[in-house]
Amino acid sequence: FERSQASAVLGNAQRHLQGIEDALGRVDGEEFGVCVGCEQRIPFARLEARPYARYCVTCAELAARR
């Protein structure tokens, strides 16, 4: 059980780190803060909470439903 939990935590940490690395790449490419769904600016409050966000809230909700 503990090994399974540790594996899940490690997987989440790796996905989180990958999201951060992807966001840093978008900063370099001047795409940071632009929603990949609708190409509108992602609100600052969302980026403040999730600096690695790729979608605005509306597009993130649509993607989660799929």
C-alpha positions as CSV (number, residue, x, y, z in Angstrom):
1,F,0.0,0.0,0.0
2,E,2.7,2.4,1.0
3,R,4.7,1.7,-2.1
4,S,1.6,2.4,-4.2
5,Q,1.1,5.7,-2.5
6,A,4.7,6.7,-2.9
7,S,4.5,5.8,-6.6
8,A,1.4,8.0,-7.0
9,V,3.1,10.9,-5.2
10,L,6.2,10.5,-7.4
11,G,4.1,10.4,-10.6
12,N,2.2,13.6,-9.6
13,A,5.5,15.4,-8.8
14,Q,6.9,14.4,-12.1
15,R,3.9,15.7,-14.0
16,H,4.0,18.9,-12.0
17,L,7.7,19.4,-12.7
18,Q,7.1,18.7,-16.4
19,G,4.3,21.3,-16.4
20,I,6.8,23.9,-14.9
21,E,9.5,23.0,-17.5
22,D,6.9,23.4,-20.3
23,A,5.9,26.8,-18.9
24,L,9.5,28.0,-18.8
25,G,9.7,27.0,-22.5
26,R,6.6,29.1,-23.2
27,V,8.2,32.1,-21.5
28,D,11.2,31.8,-23.8
29,G,8.9,31.5,-26.8
30,E,6.7,34.4,-25.6
31,E,3.7,32.1,-25.4
32,F,3.5,32.1,-21.6
33,G,0.1,33.3,-20.4
34,V,-1.7,32.6,-23.6
35,C,-4.4,29.9,-23.6
36,V,-3.6,27.1,-26.0
37,G,-7.4,26.5,-26.5
38,C,-8.7,29.9,-27.3
39,E,-5.5,31.9,-27.7
40,Q,-6.7,34.6,-25.3
41,R,-4.6,35.9,-22.4
42,I,-4.9,33.7,-19.2
43,P,-5.9,35.9,-16.3
44,F,-3.1,36.9,-14.0
45,A,-4.9,35.4,-10.9
46,R,-5.0,32.0,-12.6
47,L,-1.3,32.3,-13.5
48,E,-0.5,33.4,-10.0
49,A,-2.2,30.2,-8.6
50,R,-0.9,27.9,-11.4
51,P,2.0,29.4,-13.2
52,Y,2.2,26.4,-15.4
53,A,-1.4,26.7,-16.6
54,R,-1.8,26.1,-20.4
55,Y,-5.5,26.9,-20.5
56,C,-7.8,29.6,-19.3
57,V,-10.5,28.4,-16.8
58,T,-13.2,28.0,-19.5
59,C,-11.0,26.0,-21.8
60,A,-9.6,23.9,-18.9
61,E,-13.2,23.0,-17.9
62,L,-14.0,22.0,-21.5
63,A,-10.8,19.9,-21.7
64,A,-11.7,18.1,-18.4
65,R,-15.1,17.1,-19.8
66,R,-13.5,15.4,-22.8
